[in-house]
């Protein structure tokens, strides 16, 4: 399972961090439930996080608000289907 770190991040330089954990090592996490943009290219995908281009995507603000909410609620990790699932992998889909 992949999870997005909720912080701390340097304001204006948010380069998201993703970890991968298995079974007993999976920490408590928040989940972002949302409607996808009509244009799927707007969403932050795993590749965007890994290559550091997530801030350029229109969907970054939605993801960032979820990260901030999760952090305020005491969660260090967030799961979001747009960037925690590798859409290029038929196994993960």
FISE-416468 format. One record per residue: residue number from 1; y, z, x of N, C-alpha, C, O, CB in turn. Coordinates in steps of 0.2 Angstrom, whole numbers. Glycine has a CB too. Layout:
<rs>
pos, nc2, nc3, nc1, cac2, cac3, cac1, cc2, cc3, cc1, oc2, oc3, oc1, cbc2, cbc3, cbc1
NUM, Y, Z, X, Y, Z, X, Y, Z, X, Y, Z, X, Y, Z, X
...
</rs>
This chain:
<rs>
pos, nc2, nc3, nc1, cac2, cac3, cac1, cc2, cc3, cc1, oc2, oc3, oc1, cbc2, cbc3, cbc1
1, -6, 0, 4, 0, 0, 0, 6, 0, 4, 7, 4, 9, 0, 6, -5
2, 11, -4, 3, 17, -4, 6, 23, 0, 2, 23, -1, -4, 20, -12, 8
3, 27, 3, 6, 32, 7, 3, 39, 6, 7, 39, 5, 13, 30, 14, 3
4, 44, 6, 3, 51, 5, 6, 54, 12, 8, 54, 17, 3, 56, 1, 2
5, 56, 13, 14, 59, 20, 15, 66, 20, 12, 70, 16, 11, 60, 20, 23
6, 67, 26, 9, 73, 27, 5, 79, 30, 10, 85, 31, 7, 72, 32, 0
7, 78, 30, 16, 84, 32, 20, 82, 37, 25, 76, 39, 26, 90, 35, 16
8, 87, 40, 29, 94, 38, 29, 95, 31, 32, 92, 29, 37, 98, 43, 32
9, 100, 28, 30, 102, 21, 32, 110, 22, 34, 113, 26, 31, 101, 16, 27
10, 112, 18, 39, 119, 18, 41, 122, 13, 36, 120, 7, 35, 119, 15, 48
11, 128, 16, 33, 131, 12, 28, 134, 5, 30, 136, 5, 36, 137, 16, 25
12, 132, 0, 27, 134, -7, 29, 129, -10, 33, 130, -16, 35, 141, -6, 32
13, 124, -6, 36, 120, -9, 40, 113, -8, 38, 108, -8, 42, 121, -6, 47
14, 112, -8, 31, 105, -6, 29, 100, -12, 30, 100, -17, 27, 106, -5, 21
15, 96, -10, 35, 90, -15, 36, 84, -11, 34, 82, -6, 37, 89, -17, 44
16, 81, -13, 28, 76, -9, 25, 70, -9, 30, 68, -13, 34, 74, -13, 19
17, 66, -3, 29, 60, -2, 33, 55, -1, 28, 55, 2, 23, 61, 5, 37
18, 49, -4, 29, 43, -4, 25, 37, -1, 30, 36, -3, 35, 41, -11, 23
19, 34, 3, 26, 28, 6, 30, 21, 4, 26, 22, 2, 20, 28, 14, 30
20, 16, 4, 29, 10, 3, 25, 5, 9, 26, 4, 11, 32, 6, -4, 28
21, 3, 12, 20, -2, 17, 20, -8, 16, 16, -8, 12, 12, 2, 24, 18
22, -13, 20, 17, -19, 19, 14, -22, 26, 11, -22, 31, 15, -25, 16, 18
23, -25, 26, 5, -28, 31, 2, -25, 38, 3, -19, 39, 0, -35, 31, 5
24, -28, 43, 7, -25, 49, 7, -19, 50, 11, -15, 55, 10, -30, 54, 11
25, -17, 45, 14, -11, 45, 18, -5, 42, 14, 1, 43, 17, -11, 40, 24
26, -6, 40, 8, 0, 38, 4, 4, 44, 2, 2, 48, -2, -3, 34, -2
27, 11, 44, 3, 15, 49, 1, 17, 48, -6, 16, 43, -9, 21, 50, 6
28, 21, 54, -8, 24, 53, -15, 29, 48, -15, 32, 47, -10, 27, 60, -17
29, 30, 44, -20, 34, 38, -20, 37, 37, -27, 34, 39, -32, 31, 32, -17
30, 43, 34, -28, 46, 32, -34, 44, 25, -35, 42, 21, -30, 54, 33, -34
31, 44, 22, -41, 43, 15, -43, 49, 12, -46, 52, 15, -51, 36, 15, -47
32, 51, 6, -44, 56, 2, -47, 53, -2, -52, 49, -7, -51, 60, -2, -42
33, 54, -1, -59, 52, -5, -64, 58, -9, -66, 63, -6, -68, 49, -1, -70
34, 57, -16, -66, 63, -20, -68, 61, -27, -70, 56, -29, -70, 68, -20, -61
35, 66, -30, -73, 66, -37, -75, 67, -41, -69, 73, -40, -66, 70, -39, -81
36, 63, -46, -68, 65, -51, -62, 71, -55, -64, 72, -57, -70, 58, -55, -61
37, 74, -58, -59, 80, -62, -60, 77, -69, -63, 71, -71, -61, 84, -63, -54
38, 81, -72, -67, 78, -79, -69, 77, -84, -64, 73, -88, -64, 83, -82, -74
39, 80, -83, -58, 79, -86, -52, 75, -82, -47, 78, -78, -44, 86, -89, -49
40, 69, -83, -46, 65, -79, -42, 67, -79, -35, 65, -74, -31, 57, -81, -42
41, 71, -84, -33, 73, -84, -26, 79, -78, -25, 80, -77, -19, 76, -91, -24
42, 81, -76, -30, 86, -70, -30, 83, -64, -27, 87, -59, -25, 90, -69, -36
43, 77, -63, -29, 74, -56, -27, 72, -55, -20, 71, -60, -16, 67, -56, -31
44, 72, -49, -18, 71, -47, -11, 63, -47, -10, 60, -43, -13, 74, -40, -9
45, 61, -51, -6, 53, -52, -5, 52, -48, 2, 56, -47, 6, 51, -59, -5
46, 45, -47, 3, 43, -44, 9, 45, -48, 15, 47, -44, 20, 35, -44, 9
47, 45, -54, 15, 47, -58, 21, 55, -57, 22, 57, -57, 28, 46, -66, 19
48, 59, -56, 17, 66, -54, 18, 67, -48, 21, 71, -47, 26, 70, -54, 11
49, 63, -43, 19, 63, -36, 22, 61, -36, 30, 64, -34, 34, 59, -31, 19
50, 55, -40, 31, 53, -40, 38, 57, -44, 42, 57, -42, 48, 46, -44, 37
51, 61, -49, 40, 65, -53, 45, 72, -51, 44, 76, -54, 48, 64, -60, 43
52, 74, -45, 41, 80, -43, 41, 86, -46, 37, 92, -45, 38, 83, -42, 48
53, 84, -50, 32, 88, -54, 28, 89, -52, 21, 92, -55, 17, 86, -61, 28
54, 86, -46, 19, 86, -44, 12, 93, -43, 10, 94, -43, 4, 82, -37, 12
55, 98, -41, 14, 105, -39, 11, 108, -46, 9, 113, -45, 5, 109, -36, 17
56, 106, -52, 11, 109, -58, 9, 107, -60, 2, 109, -65, -1, 108, -63, 14
57, 101, -57, -1, 99, -59, -7, 102, -56, -13, 104, -50, -13, 91, -57, -8
58, 104, -59, -19, 107, -57, -24, 104, -50, -27, 107, -46, -30, 108, -62, -30
59, 97, -50, -27, 93, -44, -29, 94, -38, -25, 91, -33, -27, 86, -46, -30
60, 97, -38, -19, 97, -33, -15, 101, -27, -18, 99, -21, -17, 101, -34, -8
61, 106, -28, -22, 110, -23, -25, 105, -19, -30, 106, -13, -31, 116, -25, -29
62, 101, -22, -34, 96, -19, -38, 92, -15, -35, 90, -9, -36, 93, -24, -43
63, 89, -17, -29, 84, -13, -25, 88, -8, -22, 85, -2, -22, 81, -18, -20
64, 94, -9, -19, 97, -3, -16, 99, 2, -21, 99, 8, -19, 104, -6, -13
65, 101, 1, -27, 102, 6, -32, 96, 10, -33, 96, 16, -34, 105, 3, -39
66, 90, 7, -33, 84, 10, -34, 82, 15, -28, 80, 21, -29, 78, 5, -36
67, 84, 13, -22, 83, 17, -16, 87, 23, -17, 85, 28, -15, 84, 12, -10
68, 93, 22, -19, 98, 28, -19, 96, 33, -24, 96, 39, -23, 105, 25, -21
69, 93, 30, -30, 91, 35, -35, 85, 38, -33, 84, 44, -34, 89, 30, -42
70, 80, 35, -30, 74, 38, -28, 76, 44, -23, 73, 49, -23, 69, 33, -24
71, 81, 42, -18, 83, 47, -13, 86, 53, -17, 84, 59, -15, 88, 44, -8
72, 90, 52, -22, 93, 58, -25, 88, 62, -29, 89, 68, -30, 98, 55, -30
73, 83, 59, -31, 77, 62, -35, 72, 65, -30, 67, 68, -32, 74, 57, -39
74, 74, 65, -23, 70, 68, -18, 64, 64, -16, 59, 67, -12, 67, 74, -21
75, 64, 58, -17, 58, 54, -14, 60, 50, -8, 66, 48, -7, 56, 48, -20
76, 56, 50, -3, 57, 47, 3, 55, 40, 3, 56, 36, 8, 54, 51, 9
77, 51, 38, -2, 48, 31, -2, 49, 28, -9, 49, 32, -14, 41, 32, 0
78, 49, 22, -9, 50, 18, -16, 45, 12, -15, 44, 9, -10, 57, 15, -17
79, 41, 11, -21, 37, 5, -22, 41, 0, -27, 43, 2, -32, 30, 7, -24
80, 41, -6, -25, 44, -11, -29, 40, -18, -28, 39, -20, -22, 52, -13, -26
81, 38, -21, -34, 34, -26, -33, 36, -32, -29, 33, -36, -26, 31, -28, -40
82, 43, -33, -30, 46, -39, -26, 45, -39, -19, 44, -44, -16, 53, -40, -28
83, 46, -33, -16, 45, -33, -8, 40, -29, -6, 39, -29, 0, 52, -30, -6
84, 36, -26, -10, 30, -22, -7, 23, -26, -8, 18, -23, -6, 29, -15, -11
85, 23, -31, -11, 18, -36, -12, 19, -42, -8, 24, -45, -9, 16, -37, -19
86, 14, -44, -4, 15, -51, -1, 13, -56, -6, 7, -58, -7, 10, -51, 6
87, 18, -60, -8, 17, -65, -13, 14, -71, -10, 12, -76, -14, 24, -67, -16
88, 13, -72, -4, 10, -77, -1, 2, -76, 0, -2, -80, 2, 12, -79, 6
89, 0, -70, -2, -7, -68, -2, -10, -68, -9, -8, -64, -13, -8, -61, 2
90, -15, -73, -10, -18, -73, -16, -22, -66, -18, -23, -64, -23, -23, -79, -17
91, -24, -63, -12, -28, -57, -13, -23, -51, -16, -25, -48, -20, -31, -55, -6
92, -17, -51, -13, -12, -46, -16, -10, -47, -23, -8, -43, -26, -7, -45, -11
93, -9, -54, -24, -7, -55, -31, -12, -54, -36, -11, -55, -42, -5, -63, -31
</rs>
